[in-house]
Amino acid sequence: MNPIRLNQILSNLLSNALKFTIHGSIHVLVKEISRTESQSKLEFIVTDTGIGIPKDKHSVVFDSFTQASTDTTRHFGGTGLGLAICKKTN
């Protein structure tokens, strides 16, 4: 993956975690899944104690301009593009 793209994805995930975690914690875990002479496969896990996403919204929050709640924009701002950018593969 392009380093700029990886930076964009991590920035979006961490921005969301910061935006929606008023009290508590945010953790970023990086695991090396595999390695060859020329490549490493990494897994990034971002967890937080923020407001969360209801299970019935998990399948749509990665769609463009979709947010888990209609109150989200009013209370927290944003366009609903952050997670959609994270999902996009090219």
Biopython code that builds the backbone (N, CA, C, O; Angstrom):
import numpy as np
from Bio.PDB.StructureBuilder import StructureBuilder

atoms = [
    (1, "MET", "N", (0.847, -1.184, 0.000)),
    (1, "MET", "CA", (0.000, 0.000, 0.000)),
    (1, "MET", "C", (0.887, 1.240, 0.000)),
    (1, "MET", "O", (1.949, 1.280, 0.620)),
    (2, "ASN", "N", (0.428, 2.201, -0.689)),
    (2, "ASN", "CA", (1.082, 3.499, -0.769)),
    (2, "ASN", "C", (1.142, 4.124, 0.638)),
    (2, "ASN", "O", (0.121, 4.172, 1.324)),
    (3, "PRO", "N", (2.313, 4.601, 1.076)),
    (3, "PRO", "CA", (2.424, 5.206, 2.412)),
    (3, "PRO", "C", (1.500, 6.406, 2.621)),
    (3, "PRO", "O", (1.014, 6.623, 3.731)),
    (4, "ILE", "N", (1.253, 7.181, 1.576)),
    (4, "ILE", "CA", (0.355, 8.331, 1.698)),
    (4, "ILE", "C", (-1.066, 7.840, 1.961)),
    (4, "ILE", "O", (-1.781, 8.410, 2.786)),
    (5, "ARG", "N", (-1.468, 6.799, 1.272)),
    (5, "ARG", "CA", (-2.812, 6.218, 1.465)),
    (5, "ARG", "C", (-2.949, 5.654, 2.877)),
    (5, "ARG", "O", (-3.973, 5.858, 3.530)),
    (6, "LEU", "N", (-1.928, 4.950, 3.349)),
    (6, "LEU", "CA", (-1.949, 4.405, 4.705)),
    (6, "LEU", "C", (-2.080, 5.535, 5.722)),
    (6, "LEU", "O", (-2.851, 5.424, 6.676)),
    (7, "ASN", "N", (-1.342, 6.608, 5.528)),
    (7, "ASN", "CA", (-1.420, 7.770, 6.412)),
    (7, "ASN", "C", (-2.831, 8.361, 6.412)),
    (7, "ASN", "O", (-3.348, 8.736, 7.465)),
    (8, "GLN", "N", (-3.451, 8.445, 5.241)),
    (8, "GLN", "CA", (-4.804, 8.985, 5.126)),
    (8, "GLN", "C", (-5.802, 8.110, 5.897)),
    (8, "GLN", "O", (-6.662, 8.627, 6.610)),
    (9, "ILE", "N", (-5.685, 6.798, 5.753)),
    (9, "ILE", "CA", (-6.594, 5.875, 6.439)),
    (9, "ILE", "C", (-6.421, 5.974, 7.949)),
    (9, "ILE", "O", (-7.401, 6.105, 8.681)),
    (10, "LEU", "N", (-5.175, 5.912, 8.416)),
    (10, "LEU", "CA", (-4.933, 5.996, 9.861)),
    (10, "LEU", "C", (-5.369, 7.351, 10.419)),
    (10, "LEU", "O", (-5.910, 7.425, 11.522)),
    (11, "SER", "N", (-5.137, 8.405, 9.669)),
    (11, "SER", "CA", (-5.573, 9.734, 10.113)),
    (11, "SER", "C", (-7.086, 9.797, 10.269)),
    (11, "SER", "O", (-7.589, 10.362, 11.240)),
    (12, "ASN", "N", (-7.811, 9.219, 9.316)),
    (12, "ASN", "CA", (-9.272, 9.219, 9.394)),
    (12, "ASN", "C", (-9.766, 8.397, 10.574)),
    (12, "ASN", "O", (-10.644, 8.843, 11.313)),
    (13, "LEU", "N", (-9.215, 7.209, 10.760)),
    (13, "LEU", "CA", (-9.643, 6.363, 11.873)),
    (13, "LEU", "C", (-9.349, 7.027, 13.216)),
    (13, "LEU", "O", (-10.189, 7.012, 14.116)),
    (14, "LEU", "N", (-8.158, 7.607, 13.351)),
    (14, "LEU", "CA", (-7.799, 8.257, 14.613)),
    (14, "LEU", "C", (-8.577, 9.554, 14.829)),
    (14, "LEU", "O", (-8.916, 9.888, 15.964)),
    (15, "SER", "N", (-8.861, 10.280, 13.762)),
    (15, "SER", "CA", (-9.679, 11.493, 13.895)),
    (15, "SER", "C", (-11.064, 11.143, 14.399)),
    (15, "SER", "O", (-11.601, 11.827, 15.270)),
    (16, "ASN", "N", (-11.651, 10.077, 13.854)),
    (16, "ASN", "CA", (-12.961, 9.641, 14.334)),
    (16, "ASN", "C", (-12.887, 9.226, 15.796)),
    (16, "ASN", "O", (-13.752, 9.592, 16.591)),
    (17, "ALA", "N", (-11.868, 8.471, 16.150)),
    (17, "ALA", "CA", (-11.720, 8.038, 17.546)),
    (17, "ALA", "C", (-11.619, 9.246, 18.463)),
    (17, "ALA", "O", (-12.269, 9.281, 19.509)),
    (18, "LEU", "N", (-10.815, 10.237, 18.090)),
    (18, "LEU", "CA", (-10.673, 11.447, 18.910)),
    (18, "LEU", "C", (-11.970, 12.243, 18.976)),
    (18, "LEU", "O", (-12.340, 12.748, 20.036)),
    (19, "LYS", "N", (-12.654, 12.354, 17.853)),
    (19, "LYS", "CA", (-13.879, 13.146, 17.793)),
    (19, "LYS", "C", (-14.974, 12.567, 18.690)),
    (19, "LYS", "O", (-15.710, 13.310, 19.339)),
    (20, "PHE", "N", (-15.076, 11.238, 18.723)),
    (20, "PHE", "CA", (-16.182, 10.596, 19.421)),
    (20, "PHE", "C", (-15.820, 10.043, 20.799)),
    (20, "PHE", "O", (-16.647, 9.390, 21.435)),
    (21, "THR", "N", (-14.604, 10.293, 21.264)),
    (21, "THR", "CA", (-14.188, 9.845, 22.594)),
    (21, "THR", "C", (-13.943, 11.062, 23.463)),
    (21, "THR", "O", (-12.853, 11.634, 23.456)),
    (22, "ILE", "N", (-14.954, 11.450, 24.205)),
    (22, "ILE", "CA", (-14.842, 12.633, 25.057)),
    (22, "ILE", "C", (-14.089, 12.286, 26.335)),
    (22, "ILE", "O", (-13.256, 13.067, 26.796)),
    (23, "HIS", "N", (-14.372, 11.132, 26.906)),
    (23, "HIS", "CA", (-13.675, 10.626, 28.096)),
    (23, "HIS", "C", (-13.246, 9.193, 27.808)),
    (23, "HIS", "O", (-13.931, 8.471, 27.083)),
    (24, "GLY", "N", (-12.132, 8.788, 28.367)),
    (24, "GLY", "CA", (-11.705, 7.401, 28.193)),
    (24, "GLY", "C", (-10.383, 7.302, 27.484)),
    (24, "GLY", "O", (-9.460, 8.072, 27.747)),
    (25, "SER", "N", (-10.297, 6.331, 26.566)),
    (25, "SER", "CA", (-9.004, 6.068, 25.947)),
    (25, "SER", "C", (-9.144, 5.656, 24.486)),
    (25, "SER", "O", (-10.206, 5.238, 24.025)),
    (26, "ILE", "N", (-8.030, 5.792, 23.783)),
    (26, "ILE", "CA", (-7.902, 5.366, 22.391)),
    (26, "ILE", "C", (-6.626, 4.541, 22.313)),
    (26, "ILE", "O", (-5.578, 4.955, 22.808)),
    (27, "HIS", "N", (-6.720, 3.373, 21.688)),
    (27, "HIS", "CA", (-5.557, 2.502, 21.551)),
    (27, "HIS", "C", (-5.338, 2.172, 20.076)),
    (27, "HIS", "O", (-6.286, 1.918, 19.333)),
    (28, "VAL", "N", (-4.083, 2.182, 19.674)),
    (28, "VAL", "CA", (-3.699, 1.757, 18.334)),
    (28, "VAL", "C", (-2.738, 0.591, 18.497)),
    (28, "VAL", "O", (-1.712, 0.705, 19.168)),
    (29, "LEU", "N", (-3.083, -0.530, 17.876)),
    (29, "LEU", "CA", (-2.253, -1.725, 17.924)),
    (29, "LEU", "C", (-1.826, -2.063, 16.507)),
    (29, "LEU", "O", (-2.652, -2.089, 15.594)),
    (30, "VAL", "N", (-0.544, -2.320, 16.324)),
    (30, "VAL", "CA", (-0.024, -2.722, 15.024)),
    (30, "VAL", "C", (0.587, -4.109, 15.186)),
    (30, "VAL", "O", (1.471, -4.320, 16.016)),
    (31, "LYS", "N", (0.102, -5.047, 14.381)),
    (31, "LYS", "CA", (0.618, -6.418, 14.412)),
    (31, "LYS", "C", (1.242, -6.747, 13.064)),
    (31, "LYS", "O", (0.675, -6.443, 12.015)),
    (32, "GLU", "N", (2.399, -7.364, 13.102)),
    (32, "GLU", "CA", (2.975, -7.864, 11.861)),
    (32, "GLU", "C", (2.386, -9.248, 11.617)),
    (32, "GLU", "O", (2.571, -10.157, 12.426)),
    (33, "ILE", "N", (1.686, -9.405, 10.517)),
    (33, "ILE", "CA", (1.021, -10.661, 10.169)),
    (33, "ILE", "C", (1.971, -11.602, 9.446)),
    (33, "ILE", "O", (1.999, -12.801, 9.723)),
    (34, "SER", "N", (2.748, -11.058, 8.521)),
    (34, "SER", "CA", (3.718, -11.871, 7.781)),
    (34, "SER", "C", (4.822, -10.968, 7.251)),
    (34, "SER", "O", (4.682, -9.746, 7.196)),
    (35, "ARG", "N", (5.931, -11.608, 6.860)),
    (35, "ARG", "CA", (7.068, -10.854, 6.336)),
    (35, "ARG", "C", (7.790, -11.690, 5.296)),
    (35, "ARG", "O", (8.003, -12.889, 5.478)),
    (36, "THR", "N", (8.164, -11.037, 4.198)),
    (36, "THR", "CA", (9.045, -11.630, 3.211)),
    (36, "THR", "C", (10.280, -10.736, 3.135)),
    (36, "THR", "O", (10.401, -9.777, 3.898)),
    (37, "GLU", "N", (11.182, -11.041, 2.231)),
    (37, "GLU", "CA", (12.386, -10.209, 2.104)),
    (37, "GLU", "C", (12.062, -8.784, 1.671)),
    (37, "GLU", "O", (12.784, -7.850, 2.019)),
    (38, "SER", "N", (10.980, -8.613, 0.913)),
    (38, "SER", "CA", (10.675, -7.296, 0.364)),
    (38, "SER", "C", (9.389, -6.660, 0.896)),
    (38, "SER", "O", (9.051, -5.539, 0.518)),
    (39, "GLN", "N", (8.670, -7.373, 1.774)),
    (39, "GLN", "CA", (7.355, -6.874, 2.153)),
    (39, "GLN", "C", (6.949, -7.358, 3.541)),
    (39, "GLN", "O", (7.286, -8.467, 3.954)),
    (40, "SER", "N", (6.222, -6.505, 4.244)),
    (40, "SER", "CA", (5.602, -6.887, 5.513)),
    (40, "SER", "C", (4.106, -6.650, 5.397)),
    (40, "SER", "O", (3.668, -5.657, 4.816)),
    (41, "LYS", "N", (3.327, -7.567, 5.954)),
    (41, "LYS", "CA", (1.877, -7.391, 6.016)),
    (41, "LYS", "C", (1.535, -7.048, 7.452)),
    (41, "LYS", "O", (1.827, -7.806, 8.376)),
    (42, "LEU", "N", (0.897, -5.869, 7.627)),
    (42, "LEU", "CA", (0.575, -5.372, 8.960)),
    (42, "LEU", "C", (-0.934, -5.302, 9.156)),
    (42, "LEU", "O", (-1.694, -5.114, 8.207)),
    (43, "GLU", "N", (-1.346, -5.455, 10.405)),
    (43, "GLU", "CA", (-2.738, -5.257, 10.779)),
    (43, "GLU", "C", (-2.774, -4.112, 11.777)),
    (43, "GLU", "O", (-2.041, -4.115, 12.766)),
    (44, "PHE", "N", (-3.635, -3.129, 11.511)),
    (44, "PHE", "CA", (-3.804, -1.981, 12.394)),
    (44, "PHE", "C", (-5.162, -2.105, 13.068)),
    (44, "PHE", "O", (-6.172, -2.311, 12.396)),
    (45, "ILE", "N", (-5.194, -1.983, 14.381)),
    (45, "ILE", "CA", (-6.442, -2.059, 15.136)),
    (45, "ILE", "C", (-6.565, -0.792, 15.969)),
    (45, "ILE", "O", (-5.699, -0.492, 16.791)),
    (46, "VAL", "N", (-7.648, -0.052, 15.751)),
    (46, "VAL", "CA", (-7.919, 1.157, 16.519)),
    (46, "VAL", "C", (-9.149, 0.874, 17.375)),
    (46, "VAL", "O", (-10.212, 0.542, 16.851)),
    (47, "THR", "N", (-9.001, 1.005, 18.686)),
    (47, "THR", "CA", (-10.136, 0.837, 19.592)),
    (47, "THR", "C", (-10.239, 2.074, 20.472)),
    (47, "THR", "O", (-9.243, 2.737, 20.762)),
    (48, "ASP", "N", (-11.470, 2.371, 20.890)),
    (48, "ASP", "CA", (-11.670, 3.520, 21.763)),
    (48, "ASP", "C", (-12.867, 3.281, 22.662)),
    (48, "ASP", "O", (-13.620, 2.323, 22.489)),
    (49, "THR", "N", (-13.021, 4.167, 23.617)),
    (49, "THR", "CA", (-14.150, 4.077, 24.544)),
    (49, "THR", "C", (-15.198, 5.135, 24.220)),
    (49, "THR", "O", (-15.953, 5.567, 25.091)),
    (50, "GLY", "N", (-15.234, 5.543, 22.961)),
    (50, "GLY", "CA", (-16.162, 6.579, 22.512)),
    (50, "GLY", "C", (-17.599, 6.095, 22.467)),
    (50, "GLY", "O", (-17.937, 5.054, 23.030)),
    (51, "ILE", "N", (-18.442, 6.867, 21.786)),
    (51, "ILE", "CA", (-19.880, 6.604, 21.778)),
    (51, "ILE", "C", (-20.254, 5.333, 21.036)),
    (51, "ILE", "O", (-21.343, 4.798, 21.242)),
    (52, "GLY", "N", (-19.374, 4.841, 20.177)),
    (52, "GLY", "CA", (-19.632, 3.593, 19.464)),
    (52, "GLY", "C", (-20.580, 3.749, 18.290)),
    (52, "GLY", "O", (-21.164, 4.811, 18.070)),
    (53, "ILE", "N", (-20.716, 2.672, 17.549)),
    (53, "ILE", "CA", (-21.601, 2.626, 16.392)),
    (53, "ILE", "C", (-22.589, 1.492, 16.632)),
    (53, "ILE", "O", (-22.172, 0.354, 16.852)),
    (54, "PRO", "N", (-23.893, 1.776, 16.594)),
    (54, "PRO", "CA", (-24.875, 0.706, 16.800)),
    (54, "PRO", "C", (-24.679, -0.418, 15.784)),
    (54, "PRO", "O", (-24.365, -0.157, 14.623)),
    (55, "LYS", "N", (-24.862, -1.663, 16.214)),
    (55, "LYS", "CA", (-24.642, -2.821, 15.342)),
    (55, "LYS", "C", (-25.437, -2.733, 14.043)),
    (55, "LYS", "O", (-24.951, -3.157, 12.995)),
    (56, "ASP", "N", (-26.650, -2.188, 14.098)),
    (56, "ASP", "CA", (-27.467, -2.115, 12.881)),
    (56, "ASP", "C", (-26.940, -1.081, 11.878)),
    (56, "ASP", "O", (-27.448, -0.998, 10.759)),
    (57, "LYS", "N", (-25.939, -0.299, 12.261)),
    (57, "LYS", "CA", (-25.343, 0.694, 11.363)),
    (57, "LYS", "C", (-23.964, 0.267, 10.850)),
    (57, "LYS", "O", (-23.396, 0.943, 9.993)),
    (58, "HIS", "N", (-23.418, -0.837, 11.357)),
    (58, "HIS", "CA", (-22.079, -1.271, 10.961)),
    (58, "HIS", "C", (-21.943, -1.452, 9.449)),
    (58, "HIS", "O", (-20.895, -1.141, 8.882)),
    (59, "SER", "N", (-22.978, -1.945, 8.803)),
    (59, "SER", "CA", (-22.874, -2.224, 7.370)),
    (59, "SER", "C", (-22.955, -0.964, 6.509)),
    (59, "SER", "O", (-22.607, -1.019, 5.330)),
    (60, "VAL", "N", (-23.400, 0.167, 7.055)),
    (60, "VAL", "CA", (-23.568, 1.375, 6.228)),
    (60, "VAL", "C", (-22.581, 2.496, 6.536)),
    (60, "VAL", "O", (-22.432, 3.397, 5.711)),
    (61, "VAL", "N", (-21.902, 2.487, 7.679)),
    (61, "VAL", "CA", (-21.048, 3.623, 8.026)),
    (61, "VAL", "C", (-19.819, 3.748, 7.137)),
    (61, "VAL", "O", (-19.145, 4.778, 7.170)),
    (62, "PHE", "N", (-19.508, 2.724, 6.341)),
    (62, "PHE", "CA", (-18.399, 2.821, 5.409)),
    (62, "PHE", "C", (-18.850, 3.319, 4.035)),
    (62, "PHE", "O", (-18.037, 3.419, 3.117)),
    (63, "ASP", "N", (-20.148, 3.633, 3.888)),
    (63, "ASP", "CA", (-20.668, 4.211, 2.651)),
    (63, "ASP", "C", (-20.465, 5.724, 2.677)),
    (63, "ASP", "O", (-20.512, 6.343, 3.740)),
    (64, "SER", "N", (-20.239, 6.314, 1.508)),
    (64, "SER", "CA", (-20.033, 7.767, 1.416)),
    (64, "SER", "C", (-21.236, 8.533, 1.938)),
    (64, "SER", "O", (-22.382, 8.177, 1.664)),
    (65, "PHE", "N", (-20.966, 9.581, 2.687)),
    (65, "PHE", "CA", (-21.957, 10.521, 3.213)),
    (65, "PHE", "C", (-22.954, 9.873, 4.179)),
    (65, "PHE", "O", (-24.051, 10.393, 4.384)),
    (66, "THR", "N", (-22.573, 8.747, 4.766)),
    (66, "THR", "CA", (-23.454, 8.071, 5.718)),
    (66, "THR", "C", (-22.852, 8.165, 7.108)),
    (66, "THR", "O", (-21.666, 7.896, 7.303)),
    (67, "GLN", "N", (-23.671, 8.546, 8.066)),
    (67, "GLN", "CA", (-23.250, 8.571, 9.458)),
    (67, "GLN", "C", (-24.230, 7.738, 10.270)),
    (67, "GLN", "O", (-25.375, 7.544, 9.862)),
    (68, "ALA", "N", (-23.787, 7.254, 11.403)),
    (68, "ALA", "CA", (-24.607, 6.354, 12.208)),
    (68, "ALA", "C", (-25.872, 7.021, 12.727)),
    (68, "ALA", "O", (-26.888, 6.354, 12.926)),
    (69, "SER", "N", (-25.821, 8.330, 12.946)),
    (69, "SER", "CA", (-26.964, 9.040, 13.505)),
    (69, "SER", "C", (-27.133, 10.388, 12.811)),
    (69, "SER", "O", (-26.152, 11.024, 12.428)),
    (70, "THR", "N", (-28.361, 10.809, 12.655)),
    (70, "THR", "CA", (-28.596, 12.124, 12.056)),
    (70, "THR", "C", (-28.100, 13.257, 12.948)),
    (70, "THR", "O", (-27.879, 14.366, 12.463)),
    (71, "ASP", "N", (-27.922, 13.001, 14.235)),
    (71, "ASP", "CA", (-27.402, 14.005, 15.166)),
    (71, "ASP", "C", (-25.884, 14.168, 15.081)),
    (71, "ASP", "O", (-25.334, 15.135, 15.607)),
    (72, "THR", "N", (-25.219, 13.241, 14.433)),
    (72, "THR", "CA", (-23.751, 13.242, 14.414)),
    (72, "THR", "C", (-23.184, 14.544, 13.867)),
    (72, "THR", "O", (-22.307, 15.144, 14.488)),
    (73, "THR", "N", (-23.673, 14.990, 12.711)),
    (73, "THR", "CA", (-23.143, 16.214, 12.104)),
    (73, "THR", "C", (-23.376, 17.412, 13.001)),
    (73, "THR", "O", (-22.493, 18.255, 13.157)),
    (74, "ARG", "N", (-24.545, 17.492, 13.584)),
    (74, "ARG", "CA", (-24.865, 18.651, 14.444)),
    (74, "ARG", "C", (-23.988, 18.673, 15.690)),
    (74, "ARG", "O", (-23.505, 19.736, 16.081)),
    (75, "HIS", "N", (-23.773, 17.522, 16.320)),
    (75, "HIS", "CA", (-23.005, 17.478, 17.565)),
    (75, "HIS", "C", (-21.491, 17.422, 17.357)),
    (75, "HIS", "O", (-20.732, 18.016, 18.121)),
    (76, "PHE", "N", (-21.059, 16.703, 16.318)),
    (76, "PHE", "CA", (-19.615, 16.448, 16.168)),
    (76, "PHE", "C", (-19.023, 16.992, 14.880)),
    (76, "PHE", "O", (-17.800, 17.052, 14.756)),
    (77, "GLY", "N", (-19.842, 17.388, 13.923)),
    (77, "GLY", "CA", (-19.328, 17.853, 12.642)),
    (77, "GLY", "C", (-18.962, 16.685, 11.742)),
    (77, "GLY", "O", (-19.157, 15.525, 12.106)),
    (78, "GLY", "N", (-18.438, 16.990, 10.582)),
    (78, "GLY", "CA", (-17.997, 15.963, 9.654)),
    (78, "GLY", "C", (-18.948, 15.802, 8.484)),
    (78, "GLY", "O", (-20.078, 16.290, 8.490)),
    (79, "THR", "N", (-18.442, 15.093, 7.473)),
    (79, "THR", "CA", (-19.191, 14.918, 6.229)),
    (79, "THR", "C", (-19.696, 13.507, 6.027)),
    (79, "THR", "O", (-20.525, 13.272, 5.149)),
    (80, "GLY", "N", (-19.214, 12.559, 6.822)),
    (80, "GLY", "CA", (-19.567, 11.175, 6.586)),
    (80, "GLY", "C", (-18.693, 10.536, 5.529)),
    (80, "GLY", "O", (-19.082, 9.534, 4.930)),
    (81, "LEU", "N", (-17.512, 11.099, 5.286)),
    (81, "LEU", "CA", (-16.602, 10.541, 4.286)),
    (81, "LEU", "C", (-15.412, 9.803, 4.894)),
    (81, "LEU", "O", (-14.761, 9.027, 4.194)),
    (82, "GLY", "N", (-15.109, 10.019, 6.167)),
    (82, "GLY", "CA", (-13.906, 9.445, 6.770)),
    (82, "GLY", "C", (-13.817, 7.937, 6.660)),
    (82, "GLY", "O", (-12.794, 7.419, 6.211)),
    (83, "LEU", "N", (-14.851, 7.216, 7.055)),
    (83, "LEU", "CA", (-14.812, 5.759, 6.993)),
    (83, "LEU", "C", (-14.939, 5.261, 5.562)),
    (83, "LEU", "O", (-14.387, 4.214, 5.225)),
    (84, "ALA", "N", (-15.658, 5.993, 4.711)),
    (84, "ALA", "CA", (-15.758, 5.607, 3.297)),
    (84, "ALA", "C", (-14.379, 5.655, 2.639)),
    (84, "ALA", "O", (-14.043, 4.786, 1.835)),
    (85, "ILE", "N", (-13.583, 6.668, 2.979)),
    (85, "ILE", "CA", (-12.216, 6.774, 2.456)),
    (85, "ILE", "C", (-11.373, 5.600, 2.938)),
    (85, "ILE", "O", (-10.537, 5.086, 2.194)),
    (86, "CYS", "N", (-11.592, 5.172, 4.186)),
    (86, "CYS", "CA", (-10.848, 4.039, 4.731)),
    (86, "CYS", "C", (-11.169, 2.746, 4.001)),
    (86, "CYS", "O", (-10.298, 1.888, 3.855)),
    (87, "LYS", "N", (-12.409, 2.592, 3.540)),
    (87, "LYS", "CA", (-12.834, 1.371, 2.873)),
    (87, "LYS", "C", (-12.354, 1.316, 1.422)),
    (87, "LYS", "O", (-12.063, 0.234, 0.912)),
    (88, "LYS", "N", (-12.269, 2.456, 0.759)),
    (88, "LYS", "CA", (-11.924, 2.510, -0.659)),
    (88, "LYS", "C", (-10.578, 1.844, -0.885)),
    (88, "LYS", "O", (-9.620, 2.109, -0.158)),
    (89, "THR", "N", (-10.499, 0.973, -1.899)),
    (89, "THR", "CA", (-9.279, 0.198, -2.118)),
    (89, "THR", "C", (-8.339, 0.794, -3.148)),
    (89, "THR", "O", (-7.185, 0.371, -3.223)),
    (90, "ASN", "N", (-8.781, 1.760, -3.946)),
    (90, "ASN", "CA", (-7.840, 2.333, -4.917)),
    (90, "ASN", "C", (-8.048, 3.805, -5.080)),
    (90, "ASN", "O", (-7.341, 4.445, -5.858)),
]
sb = StructureBuilder()
sb.init_structure("model")
sb.init_model(0)
sb.init_chain("A")
sb.init_seg("    ")
for serial, (resi, resn, name, xyz) in enumerate(atoms, 1):
    if name == "N":
        sb.init_residue(resn, " ", resi, " ")
    sb.init_atom(name, np.array(xyz, "f"), 0.0, 1.0, " ", f" {name:<3s}", serial, name[0])
structure = sb.get_structure()
